[in-house]
Amino acid sequence: MIECIQEEGDFTDWEVPSSSSDIKYIVSVDDEGNLFCSCPDFYYRKSRMNPHISNPESYCKHIRQVLEHGEIERSEERHQVCQASSC
């Protein structure tokens, strides 16, 4: 189960369970669409590919799970509403 664990400032973080072990990885996105995941695939391969929401080649499977779940879009909408209402 994907769980939003932090919405603070320019970043939103999700905890995403591994499909092969009990490990949970952290997926983060900032308000400019820059992505990060704490998994080895992202660290060793994807982080060198301009990890951004507009670059699907830079997604690891955990980032894909967050996207497929609709969490990043929802986070961006909340951020835009918050900016508009001066939270």
Biopython code that builds the backbone (N, CA, C, O; Angstrom):
import numpy as np
from Bio.PDB.StructureBuilder import StructureBuilder

atoms = [
    (1, "MET", "N", (0.843, -1.187, 0.000)),
    (1, "MET", "CA", (0.000, 0.000, 0.000)),
    (1, "MET", "C", (0.881, 1.241, 0.000)),
    (1, "MET", "O", (1.810, 1.352, 0.800)),
    (2, "ILE", "N", (0.592, 2.157, -0.884)),
    (2, "ILE", "CA", (1.329, 3.408, -0.980)),
    (2, "ILE", "C", (0.764, 4.370, 0.052)),
    (2, "ILE", "O", (-0.450, 4.539, 0.163)),
    (3, "GLU", "N", (1.656, 4.996, 0.803)),
    (3, "GLU", "CA", (1.215, 5.891, 1.869)),
    (3, "GLU", "C", (1.974, 7.210, 1.793)),
    (3, "GLU", "O", (3.204, 7.228, 1.763)),
    (4, "CYS", "N", (1.230, 8.314, 1.760)),
    (4, "CYS", "CA", (1.851, 9.628, 1.815)),
    (4, "CYS", "C", (2.353, 9.831, 3.241)),
    (4, "CYS", "O", (1.576, 9.773, 4.193)),
    (5, "ILE", "N", (3.640, 10.067, 3.381)),
    (5, "ILE", "CA", (4.199, 10.182, 4.724)),
    (5, "ILE", "C", (4.613, 11.602, 5.079)),
    (5, "ILE", "O", (4.852, 11.907, 6.247)),
    (6, "GLN", "N", (4.699, 12.476, 4.073)),
    (6, "GLN", "CA", (5.089, 13.843, 4.391)),
    (6, "GLN", "C", (4.713, 14.778, 3.256)),
    (6, "GLN", "O", (4.986, 14.496, 2.089)),
    (7, "GLU", "N", (4.095, 15.874, 3.599)),
    (7, "GLU", "CA", (3.840, 16.975, 2.677)),
    (7, "GLU", "C", (4.336, 18.223, 3.371)),
    (7, "GLU", "O", (3.662, 18.787, 4.232)),
    (8, "GLU", "N", (5.524, 18.642, 2.982)),
    (8, "GLU", "CA", (6.110, 19.781, 3.676)),
    (8, "GLU", "C", (6.892, 20.632, 2.694)),
    (8, "GLU", "O", (7.726, 20.118, 1.949)),
    (9, "GLY", "N", (6.633, 21.907, 2.690)),
    (9, "GLY", "CA", (7.364, 22.808, 1.820)),
    (9, "GLY", "C", (7.186, 22.436, 0.363)),
    (9, "GLY", "O", (6.068, 22.311, -0.135)),
    (10, "ASP", "N", (8.311, 22.261, -0.308)),
    (10, "ASP", "CA", (8.297, 21.977, -1.738)),
    (10, "ASP", "C", (8.256, 20.490, -2.065)),
    (10, "ASP", "O", (8.193, 20.132, -3.241)),
    (11, "PHE", "N", (8.291, 19.610, -1.062)),
    (11, "PHE", "CA", (8.382, 18.174, -1.295)),
    (11, "PHE", "C", (7.177, 17.426, -0.760)),
    (11, "PHE", "O", (6.563, 17.823, 0.230)),
    (12, "THR", "N", (6.848, 16.323, -1.444)),
    (12, "THR", "CA", (5.894, 15.346, -0.943)),
    (12, "THR", "C", (6.571, 13.994, -1.026)),
    (12, "THR", "O", (7.184, 13.663, -2.041)),
    (13, "ASP", "N", (6.463, 13.205, 0.042)),
    (13, "ASP", "CA", (7.103, 11.894, 0.111)),
    (13, "ASP", "C", (6.056, 10.803, 0.289)),
    (13, "ASP", "O", (5.062, 10.983, 0.993)),
    (14, "TRP", "N", (6.298, 9.660, -0.368)),
    (14, "TRP", "CA", (5.452, 8.483, -0.225)),
    (14, "TRP", "C", (6.307, 7.298, 0.174)),
    (14, "TRP", "O", (7.472, 7.198, -0.212)),
    (15, "GLU", "N", (5.731, 6.419, 0.936)),
    (15, "GLU", "CA", (6.368, 5.162, 1.297)),
    (15, "GLU", "C", (5.763, 4.079, 0.407)),
    (15, "GLU", "O", (4.549, 3.877, 0.395)),
    (16, "VAL", "N", (6.633, 3.379, -0.344)),
    (16, "VAL", "CA", (6.182, 2.378, -1.301)),
    (16, "VAL", "C", (6.826, 1.041, -0.948)),
    (16, "VAL", "O", (8.053, 0.948, -0.906)),
    (17, "PRO", "N", (6.034, 0.012, -0.694)),
    (17, "PRO", "CA", (6.610, -1.281, -0.327)),
    (17, "PRO", "C", (7.281, -1.963, -1.522)),
    (17, "PRO", "O", (6.823, -1.847, -2.658)),
    (18, "SER", "N", (8.353, -2.663, -1.246)),
    (18, "SER", "CA", (9.018, -3.484, -2.251)),
    (18, "SER", "C", (8.115, -4.665, -2.596)),
    (18, "SER", "O", (7.385, -5.170, -1.743)),
    (19, "SER", "N", (8.170, -5.093, -3.839)),
    (19, "SER", "CA", (7.370, -6.254, -4.244)),
    (19, "SER", "C", (8.061, -7.570, -3.899)),
    (19, "SER", "O", (7.449, -8.635, -3.974)),
    (20, "SER", "N", (9.356, -7.494, -3.517)),
    (20, "SER", "CA", (10.102, -8.731, -3.285)),
    (20, "SER", "C", (10.627, -8.900, -1.858)),
    (20, "SER", "O", (11.233, -9.924, -1.542)),
    (21, "SER", "N", (10.401, -7.910, -1.000)),
    (21, "SER", "CA", (10.879, -8.025, 0.385)),
    (21, "SER", "C", (10.040, -7.132, 1.292)),
    (21, "SER", "O", (9.055, -6.539, 0.853)),
    (22, "ASP", "N", (10.433, -7.042, 2.553)),
    (22, "ASP", "CA", (9.722, -6.202, 3.520)),
    (22, "ASP", "C", (10.211, -4.756, 3.521)),
    (22, "ASP", "O", (9.770, -3.954, 4.345)),
    (23, "ILE", "N", (11.102, -4.425, 2.620)),
    (23, "ILE", "CA", (11.664, -3.071, 2.554)),
    (23, "ILE", "C", (10.609, -2.105, 2.016)),
    (23, "ILE", "O", (9.800, -2.464, 1.160)),
    (24, "LYS", "N", (10.630, -0.878, 2.530)),
    (24, "LYS", "CA", (9.785, 0.192, 2.010)),
    (24, "LYS", "C", (10.709, 1.288, 1.497)),
    (24, "LYS", "O", (11.638, 1.707, 2.186)),
    (25, "TYR", "N", (10.443, 1.743, 0.285)),
    (25, "TYR", "CA", (11.247, 2.794, -0.335)),
    (25, "TYR", "C", (10.511, 4.125, -0.252)),
    (25, "TYR", "O", (9.283, 4.168, -0.170)),
    (26, "ILE", "N", (11.271, 5.191, -0.274)),
    (26, "ILE", "CA", (10.713, 6.539, -0.233)),
    (26, "ILE", "C", (10.772, 7.132, -1.633)),
    (26, "ILE", "O", (11.838, 7.191, -2.246)),
    (27, "VAL", "N", (9.626, 7.570, -2.134)),
    (27, "VAL", "CA", (9.531, 8.296, -3.401)),
    (27, "VAL", "C", (9.212, 9.738, -3.056)),
    (27, "VAL", "O", (8.312, 10.011, -2.261)),
    (28, "SER", "N", (9.952, 10.659, -3.655)),
    (28, "SER", "CA", (9.743, 12.086, -3.400)),
    (28, "SER", "C", (9.567, 12.832, -4.710)),
    (28, "SER", "O", (10.150, 12.467, -5.731)),
    (29, "VAL", "N", (8.771, 13.863, -4.670)),
    (29, "VAL", "CA", (8.630, 14.780, -5.798)),
    (29, "VAL", "C", (8.593, 16.192, -5.231)),
    (29, "VAL", "O", (7.979, 16.439, -4.193)),
    (30, "ASP", "N", (9.259, 17.119, -5.927)),
    (30, "ASP", "CA", (9.186, 18.507, -5.476)),
    (30, "ASP", "C", (8.207, 19.269, -6.358)),
    (30, "ASP", "O", (7.658, 18.714, -7.310)),
    (31, "ASP", "N", (7.993, 20.527, -6.043)),
    (31, "ASP", "CA", (6.978, 21.298, -6.766)),
    (31, "ASP", "C", (7.373, 21.617, -8.204)),
    (31, "ASP", "O", (6.561, 22.152, -8.958)),
    (32, "GLU", "N", (8.610, 21.298, -8.597)),
    (32, "GLU", "CA", (9.046, 21.491, -9.979)),
    (32, "GLU", "C", (9.011, 20.193, -10.779)),
    (32, "GLU", "O", (9.365, 20.178, -11.958)),
    (33, "GLY", "N", (8.580, 19.089, -10.132)),
    (33, "GLY", "CA", (8.458, 17.814, -10.822)),
    (33, "GLY", "C", (9.697, 16.943, -10.785)),
    (33, "GLY", "O", (9.744, 15.911, -11.455)),
    (34, "ASN", "N", (10.705, 17.338, -10.016)),
    (34, "ASN", "CA", (11.906, 16.521, -9.871)),
    (34, "ASN", "C", (11.586, 15.324, -8.993)),
    (34, "ASN", "O", (10.886, 15.451, -7.988)),
    (35, "LEU", "N", (12.104, 14.155, -9.376)),
    (35, "LEU", "CA", (11.776, 12.900, -8.711)),
    (35, "LEU", "C", (12.976, 12.289, -8.012)),
    (35, "LEU", "O", (14.125, 12.531, -8.383)),
    (36, "PHE", "N", (12.683, 11.479, -6.978)),
    (36, "PHE", "CA", (13.699, 10.722, -6.264)),
    (36, "PHE", "C", (13.055, 9.459, -5.714)),
    (36, "PHE", "O", (11.895, 9.469, -5.301)),
    (37, "CYS", "N", (13.824, 8.365, -5.712)),
    (37, "CYS", "CA", (13.408, 7.147, -5.023)),
    (37, "CYS", "C", (14.629, 6.588, -4.302)),
    (37, "CYS", "O", (15.753, 6.701, -4.791)),
    (38, "SER", "N", (14.406, 5.992, -3.152)),
    (38, "SER", "CA", (15.515, 5.458, -2.357)),
    (38, "SER", "C", (15.930, 4.047, -2.776)),
    (38, "SER", "O", (16.797, 3.457, -2.131)),
    (39, "CYS", "N", (15.342, 3.490, -3.832)),
    (39, "CYS", "CA", (15.679, 2.125, -4.259)),
    (39, "CYS", "C", (17.009, 2.086, -5.018)),
    (39, "CYS", "O", (17.435, 3.099, -5.574)),
    (40, "PRO", "N", (17.661, 0.928, -5.043)),
    (40, "PRO", "CA", (18.941, 0.792, -5.751)),
    (40, "PRO", "C", (18.845, 1.066, -7.260)),
    (40, "PRO", "O", (19.761, 1.656, -7.833)),
    (41, "ASP", "N", (17.763, 0.652, -7.905)),
    (41, "ASP", "CA", (17.617, 0.895, -9.337)),
    (41, "ASP", "C", (17.668, 2.384, -9.639)),
    (41, "ASP", "O", (18.351, 2.807, -10.572)),
    (42, "PHE", "N", (16.953, 3.174, -8.863)),
    (42, "PHE", "CA", (16.960, 4.617, -9.083)),
    (42, "PHE", "C", (18.357, 5.180, -8.814)),
    (42, "PHE", "O", (18.871, 5.974, -9.602)),
    (43, "TYR", "N", (18.959, 4.775, -7.721)),
    (43, "TYR", "CA", (20.271, 5.306, -7.332)),
    (43, "TYR", "C", (21.337, 5.011, -8.388)),
    (43, "TYR", "O", (22.087, 5.902, -8.786)),
    (44, "TYR", "N", (21.399, 3.768, -8.834)),
    (44, "TYR", "CA", (22.478, 3.360, -9.731)),
    (44, "TYR", "C", (22.199, 3.607, -11.210)),
    (44, "TYR", "O", (23.142, 3.701, -11.996)),
    (45, "ARG", "N", (20.934, 3.715, -11.613)),
    (45, "ARG", "CA", (20.624, 3.855, -13.040)),
    (45, "ARG", "C", (19.815, 5.104, -13.365)),
    (45, "ARG", "O", (20.237, 5.942, -14.162)),
    (46, "LYS", "N", (18.679, 5.216, -12.755)),
    (46, "LYS", "CA", (17.711, 6.236, -13.165)),
    (46, "LYS", "C", (18.095, 7.656, -12.752)),
    (46, "LYS", "O", (17.734, 8.609, -13.442)),
    (47, "SER", "N", (18.812, 7.816, -11.653)),
    (47, "SER", "CA", (19.154, 9.156, -11.168)),
    (47, "SER", "C", (20.048, 9.918, -12.140)),
    (47, "SER", "O", (20.154, 11.141, -12.058)),
    (48, "ARG", "N", (20.682, 9.210, -13.048)),
    (48, "ARG", "CA", (21.556, 9.845, -14.036)),
    (48, "ARG", "C", (20.802, 10.260, -15.302)),
    (48, "ARG", "O", (21.406, 10.769, -16.245)),
    (49, "MET", "N", (19.496, 10.045, -15.323)),
    (49, "MET", "CA", (18.680, 10.273, -16.527)),
    (49, "MET", "C", (17.776, 11.493, -16.407)),
    (49, "MET", "O", (16.680, 11.491, -16.966)),
    (50, "ASN", "N", (18.195, 12.516, -15.707)),
    (50, "ASN", "CA", (17.352, 13.696, -15.509)),
    (50, "ASN", "C", (15.998, 13.298, -14.922)),
    (50, "ASN", "O", (14.973, 13.412, -15.594)),
    (51, "PRO", "N", (15.989, 12.827, -13.661)),
    (51, "PRO", "CA", (14.744, 12.323, -13.067)),
    (51, "PRO", "C", (13.699, 13.415, -12.864)),
    (51, "PRO", "O", (13.746, 14.178, -11.899)),
    (52, "HIS", "N", (12.780, 13.467, -13.781)),
    (52, "HIS", "CA", (11.733, 14.488, -13.771)),
    (52, "HIS", "C", (10.426, 13.852, -14.221)),
    (52, "HIS", "O", (10.425, 12.870, -14.965)),
    (53, "ILE", "N", (9.335, 14.410, -13.771)),
    (53, "ILE", "CA", (8.010, 13.904, -14.109)),
    (53, "ILE", "C", (7.795, 13.844, -15.623)),
    (53, "ILE", "O", (7.016, 13.022, -16.103)),
    (54, "SER", "N", (8.475, 14.703, -16.373)),
    (54, "SER", "CA", (8.319, 14.744, -17.831)),
    (54, "SER", "C", (9.215, 13.741, -18.549)),
    (54, "SER", "O", (9.186, 13.666, -19.777)),
    (55, "ASN", "N", (10.013, 12.965, -17.807)),
    (55, "ASN", "CA", (10.951, 12.021, -18.409)),
    (55, "ASN", "C", (10.663, 10.592, -17.927)),
    (55, "ASN", "O", (11.282, 10.134, -16.967)),
    (56, "PRO", "N", (9.738, 9.887, -18.576)),
    (56, "PRO", "CA", (9.364, 8.539, -18.129)),
    (56, "PRO", "C", (10.526, 7.549, -18.079)),
    (56, "PRO", "O", (10.470, 6.581, -17.319)),
    (57, "GLU", "N", (11.566, 7.767, -18.863)),
    (57, "GLU", "CA", (12.715, 6.867, -18.831)),
    (57, "GLU", "C", (13.430, 6.905, -17.479)),
    (57, "GLU", "O", (14.169, 5.982, -17.141)),
    (58, "SER", "N", (13.212, 7.959, -16.718)),
    (58, "SER", "CA", (13.883, 8.092, -15.421)),
    (58, "SER", "C", (13.093, 7.473, -14.272)),
    (58, "SER", "O", (13.523, 7.545, -13.122)),
    (59, "TYR", "N", (11.935, 6.860, -14.569)),
    (59, "TYR", "CA", (11.094, 6.286, -13.522)),
    (59, "TYR", "C", (11.574, 4.881, -13.153)),
    (59, "TYR", "O", (11.822, 4.053, -14.030)),
    (60, "CYS", "N", (11.700, 4.626, -11.879)),
    (60, "CYS", "CA", (11.856, 3.254, -11.401)),
    (60, "CYS", "C", (10.446, 2.703, -11.170)),
    (60, "CYS", "O", (9.467, 3.432, -11.325)),
    (61, "LYS", "N", (10.335, 1.439, -10.806)),
    (61, "LYS", "CA", (8.996, 0.857, -10.642)),
    (61, "LYS", "C", (8.240, 1.470, -9.460)),
    (61, "LYS", "O", (7.009, 1.462, -9.449)),
    (62, "HIS", "N", (8.951, 1.996, -8.476)),
    (62, "HIS", "CA", (8.267, 2.600, -7.321)),
    (62, "HIS", "C", (7.666, 3.954, -7.697)),
    (62, "HIS", "O", (6.567, 4.293, -7.259)),
    (63, "ILE", "N", (8.386, 4.719, -8.506)),
    (63, "ILE", "CA", (7.842, 5.982, -9.005)),
    (63, "ILE", "C", (6.637, 5.690, -9.897)),
    (63, "ILE", "O", (5.628, 6.391, -9.826)),
    (64, "ARG", "N", (6.739, 4.664, -10.731)),
    (64, "ARG", "CA", (5.607, 4.273, -11.580)),
    (64, "ARG", "C", (4.384, 3.904, -10.738)),
    (64, "ARG", "O", (3.257, 4.250, -11.090)),
    (65, "GLN", "N", (4.611, 3.197, -9.615)),
    (65, "GLN", "CA", (3.495, 2.823, -8.748)),
    (65, "GLN", "C", (2.806, 4.064, -8.184)),
    (65, "GLN", "O", (1.577, 4.124, -8.138)),
    (66, "VAL", "N", (3.585, 5.048, -7.758)),
    (66, "VAL", "CA", (2.998, 6.279, -7.216)),
    (66, "VAL", "C", (2.215, 7.000, -8.309)),
    (66, "VAL", "O", (1.119, 7.504, -8.062)),
    (67, "LEU", "N", (2.777, 7.049, -9.518)),
    (67, "LEU", "CA", (2.083, 7.692, -10.639)),
    (67, "LEU", "C", (0.802, 6.954, -10.995)),
    (67, "LEU", "O", (-0.242, 7.578, -11.183)),
    (68, "GLU", "N", (0.874, 5.623, -11.090)),
    (68, "GLU", "CA", (-0.308, 4.832, -11.448)),
    (68, "GLU", "C", (-1.403, 4.945, -10.393)),
    (68, "GLU", "O", (-2.590, 4.845, -10.705)),
    (69, "HIS", "N", (-1.003, 5.151, -9.163)),
    (69, "HIS", "CA", (-1.956, 5.302, -8.071)),
    (69, "HIS", "C", (-2.578, 6.700, -8.078)),
    (69, "HIS", "O", (-3.549, 6.956, -7.366)),
    (70, "GLY", "N", (-2.013, 7.603, -8.886)),
    (70, "GLY", "CA", (-2.532, 8.966, -8.996)),
    (70, "GLY", "C", (-2.058, 9.905, -7.916)),
    (70, "GLY", "O", (-2.560, 11.025, -7.813)),
    (71, "GLU", "N", (-1.104, 9.482, -7.107)),
    (71, "GLU", "CA", (-0.686, 10.283, -5.968)),
    (71, "GLU", "C", (0.051, 11.562, -6.366)),
    (71, "GLU", "O", (-0.158, 12.599, -5.737)),
    (72, "ILE", "N", (0.892, 11.523, -7.373)),
    (72, "ILE", "CA", (1.655, 12.719, -7.733)),
    (72, "ILE", "C", (0.726, 13.781, -8.283)),
    (72, "ILE", "O", (0.872, 14.956, -7.946)),
    (73, "GLU", "N", (-0.228, 13.401, -9.124)),
    (73, "GLU", "CA", (-1.191, 14.378, -9.629)),
    (73, "GLU", "C", (-1.996, 14.990, -8.496)),
    (73, "GLU", "O", (-2.221, 16.200, -8.484)),
    (74, "ARG", "N", (-2.432, 14.177, -7.546)),
    (74, "ARG", "CA", (-3.190, 14.701, -6.407)),
    (74, "ARG", "C", (-2.347, 15.654, -5.583)),
    (74, "ARG", "O", (-2.840, 16.679, -5.113)),
    (75, "SER", "N", (-1.075, 15.318, -5.407)),
    (75, "SER", "CA", (-0.176, 16.179, -4.643)),
    (75, "SER", "C", (-0.005, 17.524, -5.334)),
    (75, "SER", "O", (-0.019, 18.567, -4.680)),
    (76, "GLU", "N", (0.159, 17.504, -6.665)),
    (76, "GLU", "CA", (0.316, 18.749, -7.411)),
    (76, "GLU", "C", (-0.944, 19.601, -7.310)),
    (76, "GLU", "O", (-0.855, 20.823, -7.183)),
    (77, "GLU", "N", (-2.119, 18.970, -7.366)),
    (77, "GLU", "CA", (-3.370, 19.709, -7.231)),
    (77, "GLU", "C", (-3.471, 20.352, -5.854)),
    (77, "GLU", "O", (-3.860, 21.515, -5.745)),
    (78, "ARG", "N", (-3.124, 19.604, -4.791)),
    (78, "ARG", "CA", (-3.167, 20.160, -3.432)),
    (78, "ARG", "C", (-2.205, 21.325, -3.313)),
    (78, "ARG", "O", (-2.527, 22.339, -2.694)),
    (79, "HIS", "N", (-1.018, 21.186, -3.906)),
    (79, "HIS", "CA", (-0.024, 22.251, -3.843)),
    (79, "HIS", "C", (-0.542, 23.502, -4.564)),
    (79, "HIS", "O", (-0.383, 24.615, -4.061)),
    (80, "GLN", "N", (-1.160, 23.325, -5.738)),
    (80, "GLN", "CA", (-1.700, 24.456, -6.464)),
    (80, "GLN", "C", (-2.824, 25.116, -5.694)),
    (80, "GLN", "O", (-2.898, 26.344, -5.670)),
    (81, "VAL", "N", (-3.699, 24.353, -5.066)),
    (81, "VAL", "CA", (-4.786, 24.921, -4.262)),
    (81, "VAL", "C", (-4.201, 25.676, -3.085)),
    (81, "VAL", "O", (-4.663, 26.769, -2.755)),
    (82, "CYS", "N", (-3.188, 25.103, -2.447)),
    (82, "CYS", "CA", (-2.575, 25.753, -1.301)),
    (82, "CYS", "C", (-1.921, 27.072, -1.719)),
    (82, "CYS", "O", (-2.041, 28.070, -1.009)),
    (83, "GLN", "N", (-1.237, 27.087, -2.853)),
    (83, "GLN", "CA", (-0.604, 28.318, -3.324)),
    (83, "GLN", "C", (-1.670, 29.382, -3.612)),
    (83, "GLN", "O", (-1.483, 30.553, -3.284)),
    (84, "ALA", "N", (-2.773, 28.979, -4.216)),
    (84, "ALA", "CA", (-3.835, 29.912, -4.565)),
    (84, "ALA", "C", (-4.504, 30.508, -3.348)),
    (84, "ALA", "O", (-4.943, 31.658, -3.370)),
    (85, "SER", "N", (-4.582, 29.716, -2.269)),
    (85, "SER", "CA", (-5.268, 30.209, -1.069)),
    (85, "SER", "C", (-4.296, 30.740, -0.012)),
    (85, "SER", "O", (-4.712, 31.096, 1.091)),
    (86, "SER", "N", (-2.999, 30.795, -0.348)),
    (86, "SER", "CA", (-1.960, 31.301, 0.561)),
    (86, "SER", "C", (-1.916, 30.567, 1.883)),
    (86, "SER", "O", (-1.922, 31.198, 2.941)),
    (87, "CYS", "N", (-1.871, 29.237, 1.842)),
    (87, "CYS", "CA", (-1.791, 28.429, 3.061)),
    (87, "CYS", "C", (-0.512, 28.739, 3.810)),
    (87, "CYS", "O", (-0.259, 28.159, 4.866)),
]
sb = StructureBuilder()
sb.init_structure("model")
sb.init_model(0)
sb.init_chain("A")
sb.init_seg("    ")
for serial, (resi, resn, name, xyz) in enumerate(atoms, 1):
    if name == "N":
        sb.init_residue(resn, " ", resi, " ")
    sb.init_atom(name, np.array(xyz, "f"), 0.0, 1.0, " ", f" {name:<3s}", serial, name[0])
structure = sb.get_structure()
